[in-house]
């Protein structure tokens, strides 16, 4: 059995893990990345549509092109990676962490001072959205359908129904149409779309694919292969309305009903999760509740743009490198940053006084609970004093927002709690 020593262990070779590895390496840390697939790049390998990199590179890149930018830098810096490698156990030790992995070369023990979890997210399945009926072939998650077409060259359906208006489902509606399949429609249980506005227009409207809001799939039919689905309207509590059922013949049901951060390793290590984001609670360096464990990308919270995934990877990489070098001194007290009125969630959830330059700003991500036109996003302390404020002409839950906050300009040494709120402006 081999034993490897490193400063920072990065788990996951997608956009977050790549960015974290490069940032930690550039900060002087010895880095090792492990990835369960044969190639680096994560989910971006199958995302052949464009629209990636608009924020970071000011270019319209495909998923593989975006990933290649980071893979090239990763290889140029000669950062070691173990591919087709799976974590079987990870535990905290007096000196850091001991992680056991397995691959075609056998079992390896990895000793690290810090760990970055860049494990991405997974898709909700039919079982998780309580669809009744048999279990025929032909029920796919949108990501699985994307993998069939873009990587395997197989068309999984000739006539399909898409449940959920998440971005992957919208993109697959267009992709299936371009490959000659008939997309009967996209059905969304909510009264508003779940995907980005640009994808509603570019993937549905431009191709004449109907979007049915306040509708859901209530049943599937078929023995060996899916033959039809039952669609029903829902009320304001998302309960099916009796008498509105409609049977639609199809050979596939494609689910785009949400993503969940993948945090099995984090939970096994005792990391505390945020029930809003389904990812770890983290501070401004993206260190979790367990000292030395950092989280980034979609494992931390589901992002709508890969540019922000890479950005969070870089924050975690710098933080992990500083922690491994013992340069990061935890403040004696931290301020809790909580999601308040009209705020779906906020990241980070804890803030300590910035180290070094007092003018250093912290990146804060948030989502609104509902659609708002004119509104004001605020962060306030327990006394009601405004720490930060920004006006928005339009806010939507599917579109994550990012702000820079100078917490160092305020006296946070006594701890306490900060609350983020959104106030709709009616005048």
N, C-alpha and C positions, 0 to 999 in steps of 0.2 A: 504494500500500500504506500503510495506516494504522499508526501506532505509538502505543501507549498506555503510560503509566507509572503504576504503582501500588506501594504498599508490600507488600500481601499479595494474591497470586492464589490463589483457591480454585477447585479443579477438582471439580465435582460439586455439584448442587443438591438433593440429598436431605436427610434429617434431619441428617446429620453436617455437610454443607457449609453448610446454613442456620445451624446453631448456631455453627459456626466463624466464619462471616462476621459474625454479630451480635456475637460475643465480641471478635473482632479490631477491629471498628468501635468498640465501646464502650471498648476499650483505647487508642483514639486513632489507629489505623492507617487509611490509605486502602485500601479493599478493592474488589476486582473479582471477581465470581463468574462462571464459565462453566459452562453446562449443555448437554448434547447434545440433550435433548428440548425439546419446545415449551413445557412447563409445569414449574414447580418442584415439588418434593415427592418425587422419586425413586420407588421401588417402592411407597411408601405410597399412591400414587394409586389402585392397583388392590386395595389391602387393605381391603375394605369391612367386614370383620368387626370386632368390638370387642375390647377388651383392651389397647389402647395407652394409655399415660399414667398407669397406676396408680401408678407410683413417683413420677413427676415432678409430676403434676397431681392425684393422688388421685382421678382420675375414670376411667371406662371410656369411651374414645374409639375411634372407627374410625380407620383409617389416614389418610384424607383430613382428618378433623377434627384429628388430631394435627399433621399437616403444616401445616394452615391456621393454627394458633396461631403457628408460626414464620414462615410466609410473611407474615402480617399485620405482625409486628414488623419483618421484613426490609424490607417496603415502607414502613412508617412511618418508618424510619430512612433511606430513600432510598438504600440501598446499590445500586450499579449491577450489572446482570447482563446477560450476553450469552447468549441462548437459541438453541437449534438450532445450537450452535457446537461444533466438533470440533478437538481438538488434533492437529496434524500433526507437530510437533517441539517439543522442549523441551531446553534445554541450559544448563549452568552457565556463568556469565560472571564476570569479575572483580568486578562490582558486584552480582551476584545471579543472576537467571535471565532467559533470553530464550525466550519461548514463542510459537510460531506457531500461529494458529488460523484456521479457515476457516468461513464461514457464507454466508448469501444475499447479504451485502453485500460479500463478497470475502475477501481475506486480511488478517489483522491481526497485527502483532508486539506482544507484551505484555512490557514490561520490569518485573520485580518484584524486591523485595529478599528476599522470602520466599515460599514456596509451600506450600499445604495440599492434600494429596491426599485427597479424600473421594469416591473413585470406586466405593465399594460392593463388591459381590461378584457372582459369576456361578454358575450351577448346573452341576453335573456332568451330562454327557450319557450316552446309552446306550453310546456308543463308549468312554467312560472307565470304564465298569463291565463291559466285555467281554461284552456280550450277543450271542450268535450268531444267525444267520439272515439273512433278506432285509432290505430297507430299505423297508418299506411305510409309507404315511401312517398316522397314528394313534399314533405314539410321541411323546409330549410331555414336556417338563419340567413340574413342578407350577406354576412361575411362568408358563409359556406358557399352560397351561390356565386359570389364574386370569385372565390377560389376555384370553383369548377370552371368558370368561363375564362378567367384571365391567366391562370397558371396551368390548368389541366386541359384547356381547349375543349371542354365538354359543355353542351347546352343543357341545363337541368330542366328546362320547361319549354313547352310550346304555347301554353296558355296559362297564365298565372294570376293570382291575387296577391297583393302585397299588404300586409297588416303593419301599420305604424309608419309615420312620416319622418322617422329619423333619417339623418343624412345618408347613411349607407343604403337604406331602402330606396331613397329618392334616386341616388346615383345608379342603383341596380335597375330601377324602372327604366331609366334611359338606356342602360347597357343592354338589357334584355331586348328592348325594342330595336336597337341597332343590330342585334344579332338575329332578328326575324321573329322573335317571340311576341305574342300578344299579351300585353299587360292590361287586364280588364279594368283595374283601378287600384288606387292606393286608399286604404281605409284607416282612419285615425280615430281612436276612441275619445280624444280630447276635442274641445271645440276650437282649438287653434293648432296649427302645424307644429311639429317638434323639430323640424330641420331648419337650416339656414335659409333665409329669404332667397338668396341667389340660387340655391339648389331647387327651390320650389319653381322658380321661373325657368331655369336652364334645363332641368330634368323632367318636369311635368308639363308646364305650360307650353314650352317650345315643341313638345311632341304630342300634344293633345291628349295626355293621359289624365283622366279625371281624379280629383282628390275629394274624397267623401269624409267630411268631418263629423264627429259625434256618431261614428259607426264602428262596429267591431265584429270580429269573427266569433261566433258562438258555438260552432260545431264543424267537424270535418267528416267527410264520408269517403268510403273506399276500403277495400280489403287489402290487396297487395299494393295497389297504387291509389293515390288520391284521385277521386273522381269529381268531387264538388265540395263547396264550403257553404255554410249558412251565415249570412250577414244579417245584423240587426242594428237598428238605431238605438242610441243610449240616451238616458235622461241626464240632468245636470249633475247627478251623482255617479255617472258612468255605468248605470245598471241598464241592461237590455230592456227595451220597451216591447211588451207582448203585442203581437199582431203586426209587427214591422219586419218580421223575418223574410228573407229572400234567399233562395237557393241559386248559387252561381256555379256552373260547371267549369272545372279547371283541372289541370294535372299537377299543379304545384301551389303551395302556399309559402310565401317568403315573409319571414318575420323580421321586422325592424322595430323592435319594441323596447329598446334601451340597452345601455351598456353598464356593466358593474365592474369597478376596479378589482383587479385580481390581487388578493391580499392574504392568501393562505399562509405564506411564509411569515408575513408580518404578524398574523394572529398567533401562530405557533411560538413566536418570540415574545409574545405579551405586549405587542404594540397596541395602544388604545386607538380605536377607530371613531370617526365622526359619523353619526347616523345620517347627517345631511348629505355628505359627499360619498359615503361608503368607503372612504379612504382614510389613511392615518391622520390623526391630529399632528400638526407640525408647527414649528416656529419659523421665523423669517429666513433661516438658513435651510429650511425644510428638514430639520432634524425632528424625529418623532418623539413620542413619550419615552422611548427607550434610548438613553444616551448612546450615540455612535451609530444608530440606524437612521438613515435618511431615505426619503421617498420622493419620487418625481414622476412627471408625465401622467398618463392615465391611471397609474396605480394610486396616485395621490388624489386626483379627481378627474372626471372625464372632461377633456378639452374639446373645443370645436375646431381649433386650428393647430396643426402640427408645429407651427412656429412657436406657440406657447409651450408645447411639450418640450421642445429643445431648450427653450429658455429656462424652464424649471429644472431640467437636467443640469444645466450649467450652474445654477444656484446650488443644487444639491452637491455637485462635484466639488465646488469651491469649499462648501461647508464641511464635507467629509474629509477633504485634504487637510483643512485647518484643524479639525478634530483629531485626525491621525497624528498630526505633528504636535499635538498638545498646545497649539497656539490659540485654540478657541477656548475661552474661559466663560463658562455659563454664568449669567447674571444671577445674583442671589434670589431675585424675584422676577417673575414674568407677568406681563399683562395679558389677560385673556381677551381675545378678539372674537366676538360672537355675532352671529347673524340675527338681526332684529326684525322689526316690522317691514314686510314686503321684500325681504332679502332671503333668497332661497338658501344660499350658503356663501361663506367667505373663507379664503385661504391666503395667508396662514391663520391659524387659530390662536397662536400665541406670539407675543412680541417682546423681545428683550431690548435693552438699550443698545443701539448700534456701537460696534467697537471701532476704535480709531477715529476717523473723520466723523464728527458729529452731524455733518450735513448729508451723510449717506442716506439714501432713500430706500425704502422697502417696497418691493413689488407686491401688490395685493390684487387678487382675482376675486370676482364675485359674479353672481347671477341674480336677476330679479325673480320674484315668485310669479308675477303676472306681467301682462303687456301694459306698458305705460307710455304715454306720449311724453309731454313735458314733465320732468321729474328732477329731484335733487337727491343725490347719494351723499350720505353723511356718515362720519365716524365720530362718536361722542363718548366722553368719559362719564363716570357715574354721576358727576355733578351737572351733567347736561351741557358741558362746554364742548364746542365743536373743535375736533382735532383736524378734521379734513372735510372738504365739501366740494362737490362737482355737479354741475348741471348737465342733464342729458335731454336731447330732443326726443329720444325714442329708446326704450329698453324692451327686450324680449328675453324670456327664459332660455331659449336655445342658444342665444348669442352671449358668450361670456365676455365680461368687461375686465379691463386691467387699468389700475391706477398706481401712481408712485406716491408714497406717503412718507413724509419726513417725521418719523416718530421721535427722532433725536432732538427735535425742537421743543419737545414737551417733557415735563417732569413726570416720568413714569417709574421713578426709583421706588416708590412706595407700593408698587403693584396695583392691583385693582382690576377693573374690567372695562373694556371698550366695546361699544355696540354699533354695528353698521345698520343703517336704516335707509329706506327709500321713501321719499315723500312725493306724491303726485301733485303737480302744480296745475290748478284748475283755471287760474286767471290768465 
